[in-house]
Amino acid sequence: MTQRVFNFSAGPAVLPEPVLAEAQRDLMALPGVGASILEISHRSPTFENIIQQAETNLRQLLAIPDEYTVLFLQGGARLLFSMIPMNLMGGGRRLCNYLVTGSWSKYASQEAVKFGESRVVWDGKATNYDRLPATNDLNVDAKAAYLYYASNETIQGVQFTTEPQVGDVPLVCDASSDFLSRPVDMRKYGLFYACAQKNAGPAGLTIVVLRKDLLERSSEMLPGYLNFQIHAEARSLWNTAPTFSIYILMLVTKWLITDIGGLTKMESQNRAKAKLLYDVIDQSDGFYSGHAQPAVRSMMNVSFRLPSDELTTKFVKEAEQNAMTDLKGHRSVGGIRASIYNAMPVAGVEKLRDFMTEFRQRNA
């Protein structure tokens, strides 16, 4: 098969075609190196240039201040669920706060209880995580080591438009599924992290942006790989780094800078793409019903249901026959989930929009 489908997978997800083309050209041998990116040492001057360029690009796109360190780690969000409380609850800080707005923040809160008192200050379980808390819903503990939240819940399709108000409590964010999709005021965060495989590269890499003063909380008694301070001092090269994933991240961030023109323009494109699908849902007279409340709908993951399981199965099958794949919703929500990350072209969203309209006309 040489014809690419429109891949609506929640992750690993679609990558920009110019990035794939450049990686393909360089896979056999990087220019001037004579070896593949898959073969070179993580301590070679060539790779040190690659990882430094990836960090430089990230700092430019996200306006990351000098008082923050950028780490390139492995293990995904699942490892960060443990690393964050292990490190940030150091120095006698035995309390942390969590907003549980969907599956991923729930999993994170369940890990934190292993390392101290993890208090859930808001939980959307009662309505199957279709909404987000208002500011006056929160009662953050002033002495908490941090408040943790997920900016976008991939499964339920809910997304924060502004950061929770936390006062002086360090704000920790899992931004895995909307990373690099919009500008961020990094100074509002103590720790900001994302897995690469949704918006920034292939699986195997997790990016952590951490305020440097928080590094002092990392105890020397922690296992080496689980210690943020060790990774910061080693400039993410304490162990063999995920070289290929970092290389692709470097290409993706370069694409965002040179082809897209930055995150403000990327956000504008993303909002326009999401509107194409939400308009079809809203104008379907109930044939399509969105999972998330309209005010908190995600511009990355559009989750909706059809009138029956039979129609859902038919929708997924016919979409695949029309070169649109990975649209089946997560089992906890059901229905359909269209993940329309940065690299999903407008043409793909337009094709899905037209298919949704035509499918309803045939099956309503």
PLY file of the C-alpha trace (Angstrom):
ply
format ascii 1.0
element vertex 364
property float x
property float y
property float z
element edge 363
property int vertex1
property int vertex2
end_header
0.00 0.00 0.00
1.38 3.40 -0.97
-1.74 5.52 -0.49
-1.93 6.96 3.03
-5.22 6.79 4.93
-6.56 9.53 7.17
-5.48 8.18 10.54
-7.69 9.36 13.42
-5.87 7.28 16.04
-5.60 8.70 19.56
-1.95 7.68 19.72
0.50 6.75 18.42
-0.98 9.21 16.01
-0.61 10.91 12.67
2.66 12.75 12.00
3.27 15.61 9.55
4.02 14.25 6.09
7.01 16.61 5.58
8.52 15.16 8.76
8.00 11.59 7.58
9.51 12.44 4.19
12.61 14.02 5.74
13.08 11.12 8.13
12.71 8.67 5.25
15.39 10.48 3.23
17.80 10.46 6.20
17.03 7.03 7.60
19.77 5.23 5.72
22.40 7.85 6.48
22.25 11.30 8.04
23.88 13.93 5.80
27.58 14.18 6.56
27.47 11.28 9.02
27.28 8.13 6.93
25.11 6.32 9.48
21.44 6.22 10.32
19.90 8.14 13.21
18.99 4.66 14.46
22.67 3.76 14.70
24.54 6.76 16.08
25.62 7.09 19.70
23.54 9.21 22.05
26.85 10.78 23.12
28.05 11.62 19.63
28.40 15.28 18.59
25.74 14.65 15.93
23.12 13.54 18.42
24.08 16.22 20.94
23.31 18.76 18.20
19.96 17.06 17.54
18.85 17.04 21.18
20.01 20.62 21.68
18.06 21.73 18.59
14.96 19.92 19.85
15.22 21.80 23.16
15.88 25.11 21.42
12.80 24.63 19.25
10.65 23.76 22.27
11.88 26.80 24.18
11.02 29.00 21.20
7.55 27.54 20.61
6.50 27.50 24.26
8.48 30.57 25.38
10.10 28.48 28.12
11.95 30.75 30.59
15.57 30.09 31.63
14.46 29.12 35.14
12.93 25.92 33.72
14.78 22.78 32.71
13.68 20.60 29.80
14.01 16.84 30.22
13.69 14.09 27.62
12.64 10.90 29.40
11.19 7.45 28.72
8.39 5.49 30.36
5.45 7.59 29.23
2.78 9.13 31.43
2.51 5.91 33.41
6.03 6.44 34.76
5.41 10.15 35.39
2.33 9.25 37.46
4.85 7.85 39.96
7.86 10.10 39.37
5.90 13.28 40.09
4.79 12.41 43.64
8.09 10.65 44.35
10.01 13.83 43.55
7.68 16.71 44.35
6.46 15.39 47.71
10.02 15.37 49.02
11.23 17.41 51.97
8.37 16.52 54.28
5.60 17.46 51.84
3.18 14.58 52.25
0.03 16.02 50.66
-0.87 16.54 47.00
-4.09 17.55 45.23
-5.63 16.11 42.06
-8.38 17.16 39.68
-9.93 13.99 38.27
-11.52 14.97 34.97
-11.17 11.73 33.04
-9.35 8.43 32.75
-5.77 9.69 32.72
-5.99 12.04 35.69
-7.79 9.25 37.56
-4.94 6.83 36.90
-2.44 9.45 38.03
-4.26 10.07 41.31
-4.33 6.34 42.02
-0.54 6.16 41.79
0.04 9.18 44.02
-1.54 7.54 47.08
1.46 5.19 47.21
3.77 8.07 48.15
1.70 10.24 50.47
-1.77 11.65 50.98
-3.39 12.23 47.60
-6.53 14.34 47.93
-8.96 14.55 44.99
-10.33 18.09 45.09
-12.79 17.53 42.22
-14.05 14.40 40.47
-16.30 14.29 37.40
-17.14 10.60 37.73
-20.85 11.22 38.44
-21.45 12.34 34.84
-18.80 10.07 33.26
-16.36 12.97 32.93
-18.31 15.07 30.46
-17.56 18.40 32.18
-14.84 20.32 34.02
-14.82 22.16 37.34
-15.52 25.86 37.68
-13.05 27.90 39.70
-15.41 28.07 42.68
-15.67 24.25 42.66
-12.05 23.91 43.76
-10.77 23.85 47.32
-7.04 23.53 46.87
-4.97 22.85 49.98
-2.59 25.78 50.43
0.07 23.43 51.84
-0.21 20.87 49.06
3.03 19.91 47.33
1.25 20.47 44.01
-2.08 20.40 42.18
-2.19 17.93 39.28
-4.53 18.07 36.31
-4.74 16.90 32.70
-5.27 19.76 30.25
-7.01 17.47 27.76
-8.57 14.10 28.47
-8.00 11.99 25.37
-10.74 9.45 26.05
-13.60 11.69 27.16
-12.74 14.63 24.89
-12.82 17.41 27.49
-10.24 20.20 27.50
-9.39 23.08 29.81
-9.36 26.49 28.12
-7.58 28.15 31.07
-5.40 26.87 33.88
-6.90 26.07 37.30
-6.35 28.82 39.87
-3.97 27.45 42.51
-2.36 30.42 44.23
1.19 29.59 45.30
0.74 25.82 44.98
2.88 24.46 42.10
0.67 23.50 39.17
1.44 20.18 37.47
-0.04 19.43 34.05
-0.28 16.31 31.92
-0.52 17.90 28.48
0.07 14.72 26.51
-2.84 15.03 24.12
-2.79 18.78 23.45
0.96 19.41 23.66
2.14 22.00 21.12
-1.42 22.56 19.90
-1.66 26.10 21.35
0.43 28.68 23.21
1.05 28.10 26.92
2.08 30.51 29.69
4.77 28.31 31.17
5.31 30.58 34.18
1.99 29.35 35.58
3.40 25.83 35.93
5.71 24.05 38.28
5.85 21.00 36.01
4.44 20.54 32.52
4.83 17.24 30.69
3.66 15.32 27.64
4.17 12.01 25.92
5.31 12.56 22.35
3.14 10.01 20.57
0.03 12.13 20.16
1.26 15.47 18.84
5.05 15.55 18.85
6.58 12.31 17.60
6.57 8.51 17.94
6.11 6.55 21.15
9.10 6.27 23.46
9.67 9.88 24.52
8.22 12.00 27.31
9.01 15.72 27.52
9.12 17.31 30.99
9.41 21.06 31.57
10.24 21.61 35.23
10.85 24.75 37.30
14.41 24.44 38.53
13.70 25.35 42.15
11.55 22.21 42.43
14.56 20.00 41.71
15.72 20.38 45.31
12.76 18.26 46.39
14.23 15.18 44.66
15.76 12.99 47.35
19.11 11.35 46.74
17.50 8.17 48.08
15.33 7.86 44.98
16.32 5.23 42.38
18.52 6.91 39.81
16.21 6.89 36.82
13.30 8.14 38.93
15.19 11.24 40.12
14.46 14.46 38.21
17.62 16.11 39.51
19.88 13.41 38.12
18.32 13.77 34.66
18.63 17.56 34.81
22.30 17.43 35.80
23.00 14.92 33.03
21.07 16.98 30.45
18.78 14.00 29.73
21.76 11.77 28.86
22.14 9.87 32.15
21.13 6.76 30.23
20.80 5.98 26.52
18.21 8.47 25.34
15.40 7.54 22.92
17.43 8.93 20.04
15.02 8.36 17.16
12.03 9.79 19.04
14.02 12.91 19.95
15.13 13.26 16.33
11.50 13.15 15.16
10.52 15.67 17.87
13.22 17.96 16.51
11.72 17.66 13.02
8.14 18.17 14.27
9.07 21.30 16.19
10.96 22.61 13.18
7.81 22.00 11.08
5.72 23.92 13.59
8.12 26.87 13.43
8.87 27.01 9.71
5.80 25.51 7.99
3.02 26.44 10.42
4.43 29.68 11.82
4.15 28.98 15.54
1.56 27.83 18.05
-0.86 30.73 17.67
-1.37 29.78 14.04
-1.47 26.10 14.94
-4.23 26.75 17.47
-6.26 28.66 14.90
-6.04 25.73 12.49
-6.95 23.25 15.21
-10.02 25.20 16.31
-11.22 25.47 12.72
-10.81 21.71 12.20
-12.70 20.87 15.38
-15.54 23.23 14.46
-16.12 21.31 11.23
-17.02 18.18 13.20
-18.85 19.80 16.10
-21.07 21.69 13.66
-22.17 18.39 12.11
-22.91 16.98 15.56
-24.88 20.04 16.64
-26.91 20.13 13.43
-27.76 16.40 13.36
-31.03 16.62 15.35
-29.66 14.17 17.88
-28.42 11.52 15.45
-24.92 12.34 16.69
-24.58 13.21 20.38
-21.32 14.60 21.71
-19.96 13.22 24.96
-18.45 16.44 26.32
-20.49 19.45 27.37
-20.18 22.11 24.64
-18.22 24.60 26.78
-15.39 22.13 27.43
-15.16 20.25 24.15
-11.69 19.20 23.10
-10.21 20.49 19.87
-7.99 17.39 19.78
-10.33 14.45 20.50
-13.93 14.63 19.27
-15.98 11.97 21.08
-19.60 11.31 20.07
-22.21 8.57 19.92
-24.70 7.29 17.36
-28.24 6.02 18.13
-27.18 2.35 18.44
-24.20 0.02 18.66
-25.17 -1.42 15.28
-24.92 1.98 13.62
-21.63 2.65 15.38
-20.16 -0.57 14.01
-21.45 0.26 10.55
-20.01 3.78 10.76
-16.55 2.51 11.67
-16.58 -0.14 8.95
-17.73 2.20 6.20
-15.26 4.88 7.29
-12.43 2.36 6.96
-13.66 1.48 3.48
-13.31 5.18 2.71
-9.71 5.36 4.01
-10.55 6.84 7.43
-9.23 4.63 10.22
-9.13 4.28 14.02
-12.46 5.99 14.72
-13.84 3.52 17.26
-14.37 5.17 20.64
-12.77 4.00 23.87
-14.73 1.29 25.67
-15.39 3.54 28.69
-17.25 6.08 26.55
-18.28 4.11 23.48
-19.31 5.58 20.17
-16.78 7.32 17.96
-13.59 9.21 18.74
-11.91 11.30 16.06
-8.47 12.45 17.13
-7.55 15.45 15.01
-4.10 16.40 16.25
-1.81 19.03 14.74
-0.73 16.83 11.86
-4.23 15.81 10.76
-4.72 17.74 7.51
-7.83 19.83 6.97
-8.67 17.57 4.03
-8.97 14.61 6.39
-11.37 16.44 8.70
-13.40 17.67 5.74
-13.66 14.13 4.43
-14.88 12.90 7.81
-17.35 15.77 8.03
-18.81 14.93 4.63
-18.98 11.24 5.50
-20.82 12.01 8.76
-23.37 14.12 6.89
-23.91 11.50 4.21
-24.06 8.63 6.72
-26.76 10.38 8.70
-28.80 11.03 5.57
-28.74 7.31 4.76
-29.33 5.99 8.27
-31.38 8.51 10.27
0 1
1 2
2 3
3 4
4 5
5 6
6 7
7 8
8 9
9 10
10 11
11 12
12 13
13 14
14 15
15 16
16 17
17 18
18 19
19 20
20 21
21 22
22 23
23 24
24 25
25 26
26 27
27 28
28 29
29 30
30 31
31 32
32 33
33 34
34 35
35 36
36 37
37 38
38 39
39 40
40 41
41 42
42 43
43 44
44 45
45 46
46 47
47 48
48 49
49 50
50 51
51 52
52 53
53 54
54 55
55 56
56 57
57 58
58 59
59 60
60 61
61 62
62 63
63 64
64 65
65 66
66 67
67 68
68 69
69 70
70 71
71 72
72 73
73 74
74 75
75 76
76 77
77 78
78 79
79 80
80 81
81 82
82 83
83 84
84 85
85 86
86 87
87 88
88 89
89 90
90 91
91 92
92 93
93 94
94 95
95 96
96 97
97 98
98 99
99 100
100 101
101 102
102 103
103 104
104 105
105 106
106 107
107 108
108 109
109 110
110 111
111 112
112 113
113 114
114 115
115 116
116 117
117 118
118 119
119 120
120 121
121 122
122 123
123 124
124 125
125 126
126 127
127 128
128 129
129 130
130 131
131 132
132 133
133 134
134 135
135 136
136 137
137 138
138 139
139 140
140 141
141 142
142 143
143 144
144 145
145 146
146 147
147 148
148 149
149 150
150 151
151 152
152 153
153 154
154 155
155 156
156 157
157 158
158 159
159 160
160 161
161 162
162 163
163 164
164 165
165 166
166 167
167 168
168 169
169 170
170 171
171 172
172 173
173 174
174 175
175 176
176 177
177 178
178 179
179 180
180 181
181 182
182 183
183 184
184 185
185 186
186 187
187 188
188 189
189 190
190 191
191 192
192 193
193 194
194 195
195 196
196 197
197 198
198 199
199 200
200 201
201 202
202 203
203 204
204 205
205 206
206 207
207 208
208 209
209 210
210 211
211 212
212 213
213 214
214 215
215 216
216 217
217 218
218 219
219 220
220 221
221 222
222 223
223 224
224 225
225 226
226 227
227 228
228 229
229 230
230 231
231 232
232 233
233 234
234 235
235 236
236 237
237 238
238 239
239 240
240 241
241 242
242 243
243 244
244 245
245 246
246 247
247 248
248 249
249 250
250 251
251 252
252 253
253 254
254 255
255 256
256 257
257 258
258 259
259 260
260 261
261 262
262 263
263 264
264 265
265 266
266 267
267 268
268 269
269 270
270 271
271 272
272 273
273 274
274 275
275 276
276 277
277 278
278 279
279 280
280 281
281 282
282 283
283 284
284 285
285 286
286 287
287 288
288 289
289 290
290 291
291 292
292 293
293 294
294 295
295 296
296 297
297 298
298 299
299 300
300 301
301 302
302 303
303 304
304 305
305 306
306 307
307 308
308 309
309 310
310 311
311 312
312 313
313 314
314 315
315 316
316 317
317 318
318 319
319 320
320 321
321 322
322 323
323 324
324 325
325 326
326 327
327 328
328 329
329 330
330 331
331 332
332 333
333 334
334 335
335 336
336 337
337 338
338 339
339 340
340 341
341 342
342 343
343 344
344 345
345 346
346 347
347 348
348 349
349 350
350 351
351 352
352 353
353 354
354 355
355 356
356 357
357 358
358 359
359 360
360 361
361 362
362 363
